[in-house]
């Protein structure tokens, strides 16, 4: 049975998290954004498909970890709600452009 104080504390913690900018999920989304130029470099400049696949795999792992941590530890933030889909779409778009440019 929850007391009024504990339910108020949970509400305060949830509010605090939605306003925070620096959270682990947001940092993982930023890492994913920083991996995008590395994907392009590995694929188009180095022409190393295996290294590119590893970088894309790491990007996918950060995406999975980002979502899991955000939901499991209630670290869902307003900026994260925008940052995560942006990182996803940019990664997908860059991968598409890389493949189109090569084939």
N, C-alpha and C positions, 0 to 999 in steps of 0.2 A: 504494500500500500504506500503510495507516494504522499509525502507531505506537501503542503502548499509551497514551502520554501524550496524543496528539491525540484518541483516542477517549474518554479520561477527561475531557478538557477539554470535549468536546462534551456529554458527560453532565452535567457541572457546569453548563454554560451552559443546557441544557434545564431543569434543576432550578431554576436561578435565575429563569428566565423564568416558570415556572409559579407561583411564589410572589409575583411582582411584581404590584403593583396598578396603578401608573401606567405603562401602555404605550400606544403610539399606537392600537392597536385598541380598547382600553378607553376612551380619550378620545373616539374616534369614536362609540362606543356611547353615551357620556354626552351627546355633542352630539345624537345621534338622540333621546335622551330629552328633551333641552331643546327640541327642535323640536316636540314634541307639543303644548304649549300654543299655539305659534305657528300650527300647523295649525288648531286649534280657533278661534283668534282670526280668522285670515284667512277661514275658511269660514263661521263662524256670525255673527261680528260685522261684519266688513268685507263679507261676502258677495261676495268676489272670487275667483272660481273659477280664474282664471289664476294669481294669486299663490299660491293654495293648491296648485295643480298644481306650481308651481315649488318650493315648500317641500317637498312630498312627493317630488319628483324629487331634490332635494338630500339628503333623508333616505335615499332609495334608493341614491344614490351613496356616501354614507357607509357604508351597510351593505355595499355591494360592496367598497369600499376596505378596510373593517374585516376582512372575511374574507380578502381577497387578502394584505394585509400580515401578518395573523396567521399564515397558512400559509407564505407565501413567506419571511418573515424569522424564522420559528419564535418568534413572540411570543404563542403560545397560553398563556393563564393560566387558573387555576382560576376567578377572578372573571369573566373574560371568557366562560368557558363558560356562566355563568349570566346575565351582563349582556346579552349579545347576543340570546338568545331572548326575554328580558323586554322589551327595547326593540322587537324585532320584533312581538311579540304586542300590546303596548300601542299601538304605531302602528297596527296593523291594527284593533284594537278601537276606537280613537278615530275612525279613518276610517269605520268601519261606523256608529258612533253619530252622527257628523256627517251621513252620508247618510240615515240613518233619520229623524233629527230634521227634515231639510229636506223629505223626500218623504213 
